Amino acid sequence: MISSRLTKIAELINDDHDVADIGSDHGLLLILLNNRKFPKKVLGVENKVGPYKNLEKTVLSINNPNFSSNLSSGLKKVDINYQTIVIAGMGFATIKEIVLDDIKKGHKRETFIIDCHTNQNEVRSFFYELGYKIENEVLIYEDKIYYDIIKFVLNNDNTVYSNLELTYGPYNIKRKNDVFLKMCSEKIEKLENIFKLVTDDRKRTNLLNEISILKEFIHEN
Ligand SMILES: C[S@@+](CC[C@H](N)C(=O)[O-])C[C@H]1O[C@@H](n2cnc3c(N)ncnc32)[C@H](O)[C@@H]1O
């Protein structure tokens, strides 16, 4: 069964954009897009031979001339006409490297859909500083892990974010849905346990501040 994480990622993809999925692995996202009769081009990219062979098989079985794959790294062989770039299931260091390498070539992709599995609180600031804003975000809880799926688009109207919004997500804060509130409660418990072990005054103050922000999110609800 395809994960709800990938289903949510697919739901964030505009029907009028050509899309490239970087690090496609088996190409499950391509299957989801084909199932919904996605009308535009879809490219799956893999940089490792093993996963690439699986991806190739998926593309063959989809048997749709709009769907293709290539064996390459990051965005190196992704034409600038692909307006939506999905990078999912990778760590922040790899995502950063892929995006910066492309930007160095003067490319400015319209939309990124990012599902980053490490240093999640750095992702929004990174894209914001590159000139992107958050069009939508979905926080999901699957297999006991929280996944923040974020859709970034070019920040053409100079939207400004607070540090709080860049850390927790403007839509997560606004919507305060059950998953977000559950994440806040668990984080409070974790931080309170850390607080008991920390002796440094500055660190204790920072921990207390973060705990109080998280508590406010819960109480504002
Ligand atoms: C954990 S899998 C994620 C698969 C799928 N995107 C998902 O979210 O379920 C990460 C995939 O990214 C690929 N990958 C890692 N670095 C890459 C790069 N620079 N370019 C293309 N693919 C890459 C890996 O080979 C692996 O198949």
The ligand as an SDF file (V2000), in Angstrom:
LIG
                    3D

 27 29  0  0  0  0  0  0  0  0999 V2000
   14.4040    7.2270    1.1640 C   0  0  0  0  0  0  0  0  0  0  0  0
   14.2320    7.2360   -0.5660 S   0  0  0  0  0  0  0  0  0  0  0  0
   12.7650    8.1800   -0.7560 C   0  0  0  0  0  0  0  0  0  0  0  0
   11.9110    7.6760   -1.8660 C   0  0  0  0  0  0  0  0  0  0  0  0
   10.6790    8.4950   -2.1520 C   0  0  0  0  0  0  0  0  0  0  0  0
   11.0260    9.8110   -2.6560 N   0  0  0  0  0  0  0  0  0  0  0  0
    9.8340    8.6390   -0.9100 C   0  0  0  0  0  0  0  0  0  0  0  0
    9.7190    9.7550   -0.3960 O   0  0  0  0  0  0  0  0  0  0  0  0
    9.2850    7.6450   -0.4600 O   0  0  0  0  0  0  0  0  0  0  0  0
   15.4560    8.3670   -1.1150 C   0  0  0  0  0  0  0  0  0  0  0  0
   15.8320    8.1060   -2.5690 C   0  0  0  0  0  0  0  0  0  0  0  0
   16.5750    9.2250   -3.0590 O   0  0  0  0  0  0  0  0  0  0  0  0
   17.6360    8.7660   -3.8680 C   0  0  0  0  0  0  0  0  0  0  0  0
   18.6300    9.8440   -3.9120 N   0  0  0  0  0  0  0  0  0  0  0  0
   19.4370   10.2590   -2.9140 C   0  0  0  0  0  0  0  0  0  0  0  0
   20.2070   11.2890   -3.3330 N   0  0  0  0  0  0  0  0  0  0  0  0
   19.8340   11.5520   -4.6130 C   0  0  0  0  0  0  0  0  0  0  0  0
   20.2620   12.4930   -5.5930 C   0  0  0  0  0  0  0  0  0  0  0  0
   21.2120   13.3880   -5.3270 N   0  0  0  0  0  0  0  0  0  0  0  0
   19.6850   12.4660   -6.8060 N   0  0  0  0  0  0  0  0  0  0  0  0
   18.7100   11.5580   -7.1030 C   0  0  0  0  0  0  0  0  0  0  0  0
   18.2800   10.6300   -6.2180 N   0  0  0  0  0  0  0  0  0  0  0  0
   18.8280   10.6270   -4.9910 C   0  0  0  0  0  0  0  0  0  0  0  0
   18.0720    7.4770   -3.1980 C   0  0  0  0  0  0  0  0  0  0  0  0
   18.7490    6.6290   -4.1020 O   0  0  0  0  0  0  0  0  0  0  0  0
   16.7400    6.8850   -2.7270 C   0  0  0  0  0  0  0  0  0  0  0  0
   16.1770    6.0080   -3.6620 O   0  0  0  0  0  0  0  0  0  0  0  0
  1  2  1  0
  2  3  1  0
  2 10  1  0
  3  4  1  0
  4  5  1  0
  5  6  1  0
  5  7  1  0
  7  8  2  0
  7  9  1  0
 10 11  1  0
 11 12  1  0
 11 26  1  0
 12 13  1  0
 13 14  1  0
 13 24  1  0
 14 15  1  0
 14 23  1  0
 15 16  2  0
 16 17  1  0
 17 18  1  0
 17 23  2  0
 18 19  1  0
 18 20  2  0
 20 21  1  0
 21 22  2  0
 22 23  1  0
 24 25  1  0
 24 26  1  0
 26 27  1  0
M  CHG  2   2   1   9  -1
M  END
$$$$
